[in-house]
Amino acid sequence: MIKIGQIYKHKYSPEMICITYIEEGNIRVIRPDGKVYTHFTEQDIDFWWNKIHEYPTWNEAVNNKEFRHE
């Protein structure tokens, strides 16, 4: 189940995203460089991404060293 605060890594590249918003099947994500994408679907996430970590909030997720590549 996809939830706000989860961090995903792309299956075929080093790219990472964090889930920041979910409403009626529309998923908004943020990348470590700050770019926001607003039209992800659950099928997109399941097909292209692997969950690597989960935090209680998206704010905690984007502020951890793993997501910021420190």
N, C-alpha and C positions, 0 to 999 in steps of 0.2 A: 504494500500500500504506500503510495506516495504521500509525503507529509511535508509541511513547511519545516525548514531547518535541516533537511537532508542534503548531503553533499554527494554529487555524482561525478565519476570520471568517465570520459568518453572511452568506448571500447577499443578504438583504433588510433587514438592520439592522446597526448598528455593534457588536453583541455579538461577543465573542471567547471561545474556549475553548482549553484545552491538554489534550492526551491525557496522562493520568497512569498508566493501568493498562489492560492488555488481557489477558483470559483467556477462552478458549472462546467467543469472539464477543461477550462483554460488555465494553464500553468505559467506563471511568470518566474523567470530565473535570472540570476546575476552571475557574471563571470568574475574571476579575481581582478581583471583589469577595470571593473566597474560597469561594463556594458550590460544592459538589461534587455532581455528578450521576452516578449509578452505573449507569444502564441504557440507555446509548446503544448502537446497533448500527452496523456498518459501513455499512449502507444509510442510516441516519439521517445519518451524516457525509457520505456521498457526495451525498445529495439536497439537504441544507440548508446545507452549509458548503464554503468554499474554503480550501485550505491556503495560508497566507501565509508560513510560516517553519518551519524544523526545527532543533532543537538536540539534542545528544547525550543529554541527560537532561531530564526534565520540570522538575527543580529549576532548571536553567539557563534554561529557557524562561520560567517564571513570574517569574524575577527580572530579566528584561530590560525596558528602558524601553518597548519597543513593546507588550508585553503589559500592563504596568501603566499605560499611557496617560500617560507622563511626557513 
